[in-house]
Amino acid sequence: MVKFSKNFQSHIVSHWREHYMDYDLLKRTLEQSSAAKEKAEAQSKASKITSLLHLPTKPPLPTKPPLFSSHPATTADTPLTDPLLSSPPSPSDSPPPETSLPETNLPSTPPPPSVACSSLPAFVSAVSLLSPPSGLPTSFYPLFLSELSRAEASFSSLLAGAESRARELASLPLTRYKAKRLLSSCYHDLQRLEAFRALNLTAASKILKKANTKFRHLLPLAVVPSTSPGAAPGEVLVLPTPGTSNFSKHLLLFITASSPLSTSAPLIASLKALLVTAYARIVTDDDEAVALTHLSTPKRAASPSGIFRLAFRLGIALVLTVWILWDVAVDDGNGVDLFT
């Protein structure tokens, strides 16, 4: 099975390379954070064992005088009487009477409210509000959030440009030749954006699953889709929970619910359908099935061997043309040069 990192590099669009998540950097950071965590745990265990091996010894107990002597009793000896039994109990030695405190209903602290968020910075702030003061664990998660934010911003910008171009081309009265060229180019850009979205989502899912196996950071929160009437598209609620659950799992749930990489699939599908309709109206006489076939067929890139064959054929054609012109215009067929 091919590793995802190699598969990721092979599917990157070359002129969008800087907009993708740096999967290799995230993987290296995760391995370094995991190694540092294991080293810290090993040092903690070693210090605990060392402290157990060097416990201070308890001081010896003081020796008590014997209650009974080994020699026979004489008249000079004091009688062996227990002073506690011989003396009557004093009133001060009696235990104090038990007093019962009145039951009071102490006000219970209300749980923190849920936080609604529809963007990655809002989710991070919600996690910082509802999680312990330690913040995001390890150095992997801040780097992951930075890479994901960069990929989302680049994707949103590219998608906005492709959307405006697709709507403009669908409304213009194009000729047949221009429609074939421009609509096909815009459709292929949308296909690349769809592959960009899917590849970054897969990278985020895989790296978070790796982080889940290495770091089981538990936070008292949960992520659920928002059902309020005025909720924004893709808005989720970060809820405090009495139990603890995994941070990586909730981060993946948030990305699936409200990231632009996840919520933009219907928009891309509608833009592609708009281009298919425009192509069918101009080129294929309203036959959308044929238009979809034309637009979905990838363009064949010119290979170096094809360019060489084309240049070779053009050179041969040029030589034959010069030969024919020389034979017709210069040579009369009898070996006599007409210019002399």
C-alpha positions as CSV (number, residue, x, y, z in Angstrom):
1,M,0.0,0.0,0.0
2,V,1.3,3.4,-1.1
3,K,2.0,5.8,1.8
4,F,-0.4,8.8,1.9
5,S,2.5,11.3,1.9
6,K,3.7,10.0,-1.5
7,N,0.2,9.9,-2.8
8,F,-0.4,13.5,-1.4
9,Q,2.6,14.9,-3.3
10,S,1.6,13.2,-6.5
11,H,-1.9,14.7,-6.6
12,I,-0.8,18.3,-5.8
13,V,-1.6,20.9,-8.5
14,S,1.8,22.4,-9.3
15,H,0.7,26.1,-9.5
16,W,-1.2,25.7,-6.2
17,R,1.5,24.0,-4.3
18,E,2.0,26.7,-1.7
19,H,-1.8,26.7,-0.8
20,Y,-1.9,23.0,0.3
21,M,-1.3,21.9,3.9
22,D,2.3,20.9,4.6
23,Y,1.5,17.2,5.4
24,D,5.2,16.2,5.8
25,L,5.9,19.1,8.2
26,L,2.9,18.1,10.3
27,K,4.0,14.5,10.3
28,R,7.5,15.4,11.4
29,T,6.2,17.7,14.2
30,L,3.9,15.0,15.4
31,E,6.8,12.5,15.6
32,Q,8.9,15.0,17.5
33,S,6.1,15.9,19.9
34,S,5.5,12.2,20.5
35,A,9.2,11.6,21.1
36,A,9.4,14.5,23.5
37,K,6.3,13.2,25.3
38,E,7.7,9.7,25.7
39,K,11.0,11.2,26.9
40,A,9.2,13.3,29.5
41,E,7.2,10.3,30.7
42,A,10.3,8.2,31.0
43,Q,12.1,10.9,33.0
44,S,9.0,11.2,35.3
45,K,9.0,7.5,35.9
46,A,12.7,7.4,36.5
47,S,12.4,10.3,39.1
48,K,9.5,8.5,40.8
49,I,11.6,5.2,41.1
50,T,14.6,7.2,42.3
51,S,12.5,8.9,45.0
52,L,11.1,5.6,46.1
53,L,14.6,4.0,46.4
54,H,16.0,6.9,48.5
55,L,13.2,7.2,51.1
56,P,14.4,8.4,54.5
57,T,14.4,5.7,57.2
58,K,12.0,6.1,60.1
59,P,13.6,7.0,63.5
60,P,13.5,4.2,66.1
61,L,10.6,4.2,68.5
62,P,11.4,5.3,72.1
63,T,11.7,2.5,74.7
64,K,9.0,2.4,77.4
65,P,9.7,1.4,81.0
66,P,8.4,-2.1,81.9
67,L,5.1,-2.2,83.7
68,F,6.0,-5.2,85.9
69,S,9.3,-5.7,87.5
70,S,11.0,-9.1,87.4
71,H,12.0,-9.1,91.2
72,P,9.6,-10.1,94.0
73,A,7.5,-7.4,95.5
74,T,8.5,-5.8,98.8
75,T,6.8,-3.5,101.1
76,A,8.9,-0.6,99.8
77,D,7.6,-1.2,96.4
78,T,4.7,1.0,95.3
79,P,1.5,-0.8,94.5
80,L,0.9,-1.5,90.8
81,T,-2.1,0.6,90.3
82,D,-3.4,2.2,87.1
83,P,-3.8,6.0,87.7
84,L,-6.5,6.1,85.1
85,L,-8.6,3.5,86.9
86,S,-7.9,4.8,90.4
87,S,-8.8,8.4,89.8
88,P,-12.4,9.2,89.1
89,P,-13.2,10.8,85.8
90,S,-13.5,14.6,85.9
91,P,-16.4,16.4,84.2
92,S,-14.0,18.1,81.9
93,D,-13.0,14.7,80.4
94,S,-16.5,14.0,79.1
95,P,-17.0,14.5,75.3
96,P,-18.8,17.6,74.2
97,P,-22.4,17.1,73.1
98,E,-23.0,16.7,69.4
99,T,-24.5,19.7,67.7
100,S,-26.2,19.4,64.4
101,L,-25.7,22.1,61.9
102,P,-28.9,23.4,60.2
103,E,-29.2,22.2,56.6
104,T,-28.6,25.0,54.1
105,N,-29.1,24.9,50.4
106,L,-25.8,26.1,49.0
107,P,-26.1,27.7,45.6
108,S,-24.6,25.3,43.0
109,T,-22.3,26.9,40.4
110,P,-24.0,26.9,37.0
111,P,-22.2,25.1,34.2
112,P,-20.5,27.3,31.6
113,P,-22.8,28.1,28.7
114,S,-22.3,26.6,25.2
115,V,-20.3,28.6,22.7
116,A,-21.5,28.9,19.1
117,C,-18.8,29.1,16.4
118,S,-18.6,28.7,12.7
119,S,-14.9,29.4,12.0
120,L,-11.6,27.9,13.1
121,P,-10.5,30.9,15.3
122,A,-13.9,30.9,17.0
123,F,-13.5,27.2,17.7
124,V,-10.0,27.7,19.2
125,S,-11.3,30.5,21.5
126,A,-14.3,28.3,22.5
127,V,-11.9,25.5,23.4
128,S,-9.7,27.9,25.4
129,L,-12.8,29.1,27.3
130,L,-14.2,25.6,28.1
131,S,-10.9,23.7,28.5
132,P,-8.5,23.8,31.5
133,P,-6.1,26.8,31.6
134,S,-3.3,24.7,30.2
135,G,-4.5,25.5,26.7
136,L,-3.8,23.4,23.6
137,P,-1.5,20.5,24.4
138,T,1.9,20.0,22.6
139,S,3.3,22.0,19.8
140,F,1.5,19.9,17.1
141,Y,-2.0,21.4,17.5
142,P,-1.1,25.1,17.0
143,L,0.9,24.1,13.8
144,F,-2.0,22.0,12.6
145,L,-4.5,24.9,13.1
146,S,-2.2,27.3,11.4
147,E,-1.8,25.0,8.3
148,L,-5.5,24.4,8.2
149,S,-6.3,28.1,8.4
150,R,-3.9,28.8,5.6
151,A,-5.5,26.1,3.4
152,E,-9.0,27.3,4.1
153,A,-8.1,30.9,3.3
154,S,-6.5,30.0,0.0
155,F,-9.4,27.7,-0.9
156,S,-12.0,30.4,-0.1
157,S,-10.1,32.9,-2.3
158,L,-9.7,30.5,-5.2
159,L,-13.3,29.4,-5.0
160,A,-14.6,33.0,-5.0
161,G,-12.6,33.8,-8.1
162,A,-13.8,30.6,-9.9
163,E,-17.4,31.3,-8.9
164,S,-17.4,34.9,-10.3
165,R,-15.7,33.7,-13.5
166,A,-18.2,30.8,-14.0
167,R,-21.3,33.0,-13.5
168,E,-19.8,35.6,-15.8
169,L,-19.1,33.1,-18.6
170,A,-22.5,31.5,-18.2
171,S,-24.2,34.8,-18.9
172,L,-22.1,36.0,-21.8
173,P,-23.2,35.4,-25.5
174,L,-20.1,33.4,-26.5
175,T,-19.3,32.0,-29.9
176,R,-18.9,28.3,-30.4
177,Y,-15.1,28.4,-30.4
178,K,-14.8,30.6,-27.3
179,A,-17.4,28.6,-25.4
180,K,-15.4,25.4,-26.0
181,R,-12.2,27.0,-24.8
182,L,-13.4,29.2,-21.9
183,L,-16.1,27.0,-20.5
184,S,-13.8,24.0,-20.6
185,S,-11.0,25.9,-18.8
186,C,-13.3,27.1,-16.1
187,Y,-14.8,23.6,-15.6
188,H,-11.4,22.1,-15.2
189,D,-10.5,24.7,-12.6
190,L,-13.5,23.7,-10.6
191,Q,-12.4,20.1,-10.9
192,R,-9.0,21.0,-9.5
193,L,-10.7,22.9,-6.7
194,E,-12.7,19.9,-5.9
195,A,-9.6,17.7,-5.8
196,F,-7.9,20.4,-3.6
197,R,-10.7,20.3,-1.1
198,A,-10.8,16.5,-0.9
199,L,-7.0,16.1,-0.6
200,N,-6.7,18.6,2.2
201,L,-9.6,17.1,4.1
202,T,-8.1,13.7,3.8
203,A,-4.7,15.0,5.0
204,A,-6.4,16.7,8.0
205,S,-8.3,13.5,8.9
206,K,-5.3,11.2,8.6
207,I,-2.9,13.4,10.6
208,L,-5.6,13.9,13.4
209,K,-6.1,10.2,13.6
210,K,-2.3,9.8,14.0
211,A,-2.4,12.4,16.8
212,N,-5.3,10.6,18.4
213,T,-3.2,7.5,18.8
214,K,-0.2,9.4,20.1
215,F,-1.9,12.1,22.3
216,R,-5.1,11.2,24.1
217,H,-5.7,14.7,25.5
218,L,-9.0,14.8,27.2
219,L,-11.1,17.9,27.5
220,P,-14.5,18.4,29.1
221,L,-16.3,19.5,25.9
222,A,-18.4,18.2,23.0
223,V,-19.1,19.5,19.5
224,V,-22.7,19.3,18.1
225,P,-24.3,21.0,15.0
226,S,-26.3,24.1,15.9
227,T,-30.1,23.8,15.4
228,S,-31.0,27.4,16.4
229,P,-33.2,29.3,13.9
230,G,-30.7,32.1,13.3
231,A,-27.6,29.8,13.1
232,A,-25.1,30.6,10.4
233,P,-24.3,27.9,7.8
234,G,-22.0,25.3,9.3
235,E,-22.3,26.8,12.8
236,V,-21.6,24.3,15.6
237,L,-22.0,24.4,19.4
238,V,-19.1,23.7,21.7
239,L,-20.7,22.3,24.9
240,P,-19.3,21.6,28.3
241,T,-19.7,18.0,29.4
242,P,-19.3,16.4,32.8
243,G,-17.1,13.7,31.3
244,T,-13.9,13.9,29.3
245,S,-13.4,13.2,25.6
246,N,-10.7,13.4,23.0
247,F,-9.6,16.8,21.6
248,S,-8.5,15.4,18.2
249,K,-11.9,13.8,17.8
250,H,-13.8,17.1,18.4
251,L,-11.4,19.0,16.2
252,L,-12.1,16.5,13.3
253,L,-15.9,16.8,14.0
254,F,-15.6,20.6,13.8
255,I,-13.7,20.5,10.5
256,T,-16.3,18.1,9.1
257,A,-19.2,20.2,10.2
258,S,-18.2,23.8,9.5
259,S,-14.9,24.1,7.6
260,P,-15.1,25.7,4.1
261,L,-13.3,22.6,2.8
262,S,-16.3,20.5,3.8
263,T,-19.3,22.9,3.3
264,S,-18.3,24.1,-0.2
265,A,-19.2,20.8,-2.1
266,P,-22.7,21.9,-3.0
267,L,-21.5,25.2,-4.3
268,I,-18.9,23.6,-6.6
269,A,-21.5,21.1,-7.9
270,S,-24.0,23.9,-8.7
271,L,-21.3,25.9,-10.6
272,K,-20.3,22.8,-12.6
273,A,-24.0,22.3,-13.5
274,L,-24.3,25.9,-14.6
275,L,-21.3,25.5,-16.9
276,V,-22.7,22.3,-18.4
277,T,-26.0,24.1,-19.1
278,A,-24.2,27.0,-20.8
279,Y,-22.0,24.6,-22.8
280,A,-25.0,22.6,-23.9
281,R,-26.9,25.8,-25.0
282,I,-24.1,27.1,-27.2
283,V,-22.2,24.0,-28.4
284,T,-24.3,20.8,-28.3
285,D,-27.8,22.0,-29.0
286,D,-29.1,21.7,-25.4
287,D,-27.8,18.1,-25.0
288,E,-26.4,18.2,-21.5
289,A,-25.2,14.6,-21.5
290,V,-22.9,15.3,-24.5
291,A,-21.8,18.6,-22.9
292,L,-20.9,16.9,-19.7
293,T,-18.8,14.3,-21.7
294,H,-17.0,17.1,-23.5
295,L,-16.3,19.1,-20.4
296,S,-15.3,16.1,-18.3
297,T,-12.7,14.8,-20.8
298,P,-9.3,16.0,-19.6
299,K,-7.1,17.9,-22.0
300,R,-4.2,16.0,-23.3
301,A,-1.0,17.8,-22.4
302,A,1.6,18.1,-25.2
303,S,4.4,15.7,-24.6
304,P,8.0,16.4,-25.6
305,S,7.9,13.5,-28.1
306,G,4.7,14.9,-29.7
307,I,6.4,18.3,-30.1
308,F,9.4,16.7,-31.7
309,R,7.3,14.8,-34.2
310,L,5.4,17.9,-35.1
311,A,8.6,19.9,-35.7
312,F,10.0,17.0,-37.7
313,R,6.9,16.9,-40.0
314,L,7.0,20.7,-40.5
315,G,10.6,20.5,-41.5
316,I,10.0,17.8,-44.0
317,A,7.1,19.8,-45.4
318,L,9.2,22.9,-45.7
319,V,12.0,20.9,-47.6
320,L,9.4,19.4,-50.0
321,T,7.9,22.9,-50.6
322,V,11.2,24.4,-51.5
323,W,12.1,21.5,-53.7
324,I,8.8,21.7,-55.7
325,L,9.1,25.5,-56.1
326,W,12.7,25.1,-57.3
327,D,11.7,22.4,-59.8
328,V,8.7,24.5,-61.1
329,A,10.0,28.0,-61.2
330,V,13.8,27.7,-61.6
331,D,14.5,24.4,-63.5
332,D,12.8,24.0,-67.0
333,G,13.2,20.3,-67.0
334,N,16.0,20.1,-69.5
335,G,18.8,20.9,-67.1
336,V,19.1,24.6,-68.2
337,D,18.9,27.2,-65.5
338,L,16.3,29.9,-66.4
339,F,18.1,32.7,-64.5
340,T,21.4,32.3,-66.5
